[in-house]
Amino acid sequence: MCRPAGFGRLADLSEDRRVHFCSDGLALSPAEYAQLLSGLASDGGVTADEFSRGGIVATLEERMAAMLGKEMAVFIPSGTLANNLALRLLARRGRRVLVQRESHIYNDSGDCAHELSGLTLVPLAPERATFTLAEVAAEVARAEEGRVSTPVGVISIESPVRRVLGEAFDFAEMQRIVLFAREKQIGLHLDGARLFLASAYTGISPQRYAELFDTVYVSLYKYFNAAGGAILAGPRELLDGLYHHAGCLAGASVRPGLMRRSRCIFLMGSAKGSSAQRPQRIIFGTRSQSTKTVKSCAPQQQPMSHGCGSPTEVPQPYRSGC
């Protein structure tokens, strides 16, 4: 069953604990989504935004920044735009960007990185979720040691990777690459569209993932069930003023707050609830070394807040002037 029946009351949405093995969300029908928005509007908890500023949008940005452990988060109308903005902001050392060949950025964004931001995507790890430190180091050296130097400015990692059956990027390899990038002063971006899903089967919190990267993008329509939109989080010195930057690329929606608030229902039960409220029960399947595994994150657990053991020491994230 792709979506539960009985969405007539708002309480049905927040209390439903059934598991749905389909797509990235509940696949609400137009009628069900209209009922959801009507309920949200009638409960008096929505403060209007103005062109994606202030109101409930500001509340959403503050909450997501806290959940990801970042200084600031900005609502962006789409994940494609969020990724592109992150790459162009981080590409200070050079205009080349290392990405997975199977990533969304490389396969589903057309040539926007090149046409809108003057960036060159360099694909690694064909048919794999994880590229290695050796591959990264070799490409960085090759780009810099040619007759005409073309430095790598950003390393972008998508995890989990939809095109590789939701497989997560190897976390140990990720940490090694982060250390290398910091030493070389290369910007780091995490395409975490499905980051909160990955937490359920890796046991690694979204905040632990996010702290390794300068910027992180999270989708709001995937599994959070908003009508659309994305969050881009990172240091304030980098993202401050991003609202205006996004506006230059048609990145401002007129009063999207009500639709964004719908994701709060599925994140923690209510936009007015505390972070201590229990997330819904979620079960996901993922490929691990060609073996299909299914793991559960039950309601009584807190996958978004638990740690992952003693963290590897990683240098401080992005600072201006790198």
Beta strands, then each sheet from edge to edge (+ up, - down):
strand 1: 72-76
strand 2: 96-100
strand 3: 120-124
strand 4: 152-158
strand 5: 187-191
strand 6: 215-219
strand 7: 230-234
strand 8: 282-288
strand 9: 291-297
sheet 1: 1+ 7- 6+ 5+ 4+ 2+ 3+
sheet 2: 8+ 9-
end
